[in-house]
Amino acid sequence: MAKSPVMLARERKLAERAAATTPHGATVTGSAYELMLAQLVEHKRALKDIQSVERKIEAKRSFLPVYDAWVTAALEHGRGAQDLVLMTVLVWYLDVGDFARGLAVAEYAIRHGLTLPDQYDRKLPTLLLDEVAGAALAGKIPAETALQVLQQVEALTAEHDAPDQARAKLQKAIGYALIGRLWASDVDIAALPAEVAQAALPPLRRALELFEGVGVKKDIERLERRLKTAGGDGA
């Protein structure tokens, strides 16, 4: 049953009050938070009963609007309190491909030092590197936004510790976004503009430095040959 405008306004005000009154470092409390937690438990129980990954993603997509007012209140009025609901739906935004919303929450969380729920067994910067780069390399981020999304993750995680393999994956994805290989099994590197080949080499070389098994050696060699053909040295 759809909620009335009055109900939605009341929920929004309660969410804003909870966000604005809980200090940095504390855990959000109060009746509004308890209601959100109860809803989260119900949704997580429903997800546990679904075996298909594809159907889990569709279920998360249908659940997320319930948390919209809560998330908006945290982003606009929050003081950096630890929030299990917010940090869980952050991951759900990434799962369903809503990277704009997910990274907005991630920026807030990193700025305030918030941690992911224990079930994710990773720190937030590592999760961002793994999940967003993985989605890009699987062609799941639209071509028109992929490079921007990847560079946003790079900026958010640059000063934070993370496994070299995860950071290498991001650099690989950035290089592939530059040459258009995220959406094709291969590209005609010989036909690339020289400036594109030149731009793609640094992230791919960095990926190889971080993790030799990242799988970019042949791409680097082909880009270097392309630049030699164009009269450059590929340096």
C-alpha positions, 0 to 999 in steps of 0.5 A, spaced: 500 500 500 502 506 497 504 511 503 500 518 503 504 524 503 503 526 510 506 519 512 512 520 507 513 527 510 513 524 517 518 519 516 522 524 513 522 529 519 523 523 523 529 521 519 532 528 519 531 528 527 535 522 528 541 524 523 541 531 526 541 529 533 546 523 533 553 525 534 559 523 530 562 516 533 555 514 536 550 509 534 544 512 531 538 510 536 531 512 537 524 509 534 525 511 527 532 507 527 528 501 530 523 501 525 528 502 519 532 496 523 526 492 523 525 493 516 532 491 514 531 485 518 525 483 514 528 484 507 534 481 509 530 475 511 526 475 504 533 475 501 536 469 504 530 465 502 532 467 494 537 463 491 538 466 484 543 472 484 539 475 479 533 475 483 536 477 489 538 484 485 531 485 483 529 484 490 534 489 493 532 494 487 524 493 489 526 494 497 531 500 496 525 506 495 523 504 502 530 507 505 530 513 501 528 518 506 533 515 511 539 515 506 537 522 504 537 525 511 543 522 513 547 525 507 544 532 508 543 532 516 548 527 518 553 528 523 557 521 522 554 516 526 555 509 525 548 506 522 547 499 520 541 501 515 545 506 511 551 502 511 547 496 508 543 499 503 550 502 501 552 495 498 545 494 495 546 501 491 552 498 488 549 491 487 543 494 483 548 498 479 545 505 482 553 507 483 551 515 483 547 514 490 552 508 492 558 513 491 554 519 495 553 514 501 560 512 500 563 519 500 559 520 507 561 514 510 569 515 508 569 522 510 566 520 517 570 513 518 564 509 518 565 501 518 561 496 514 557 491 517 561 485 520 558 480 514 562 484 509 568 482 512 572 488 508 573 495 509 569 500 505 575 502 500 576 495 499 569 493 497 569 499 493 575 497 489 572 490 488 565 491 487 565 497 482 571 495 478 568 488 477 562 491 475 565 495 470 570 490 467 563 486 467 560 491 462 555 493 467 556 500 468 554 504 462 559 507 457 557 514 458 558 514 466 564 508 467 570 512 467 567 518 471 565 512 476 571 509 476 575 515 477 570 517 483 572 511 486 580 512 485 579 519 488 575 516 494 580 510 496 586 514 494 589 515 501 586 509 504 589 502 505 587 496 500 590 490 497 594 491 491 590 486 487 583 490 488 587 497 486 590 493 480 583 491 478 581 499 478 587 501 474 585 496 469 578 498 469 580 505 468 585 503 462 579 499 459 574 505 460 579 509 456 580 505 450 573 502 450 574 495 452 569 495 458 564 493 453 567 489 448 571 482 448 577 486 444 578 493 441 582 495 435 588 498 438 591 499 432 585 504 430 585 508 436 587 515 436 594 516 439 592 520 445 587 515 447 593 510 447 597 515 451 592 516 456 591 509 457 598 506 458 599 509 465 593 506 469 594 499 465 602 500 467 600 501 474 595 495 474 601 491 472 606 494 478 601 492 483 599 485 481 603 482 475 597 477 474 592 482 473 592 481 465 594 487 462 601 485 459 598 484 452 594 490 452 600 494 454 604 491 449 599 493 443 598 500 446 606 501 446 606 499 438 600 503 437 604 509 439 611 507 436 607 507 429 604 514 431 611 516 432 611 516 439 615 512 444 610 510 449 613 513 455 
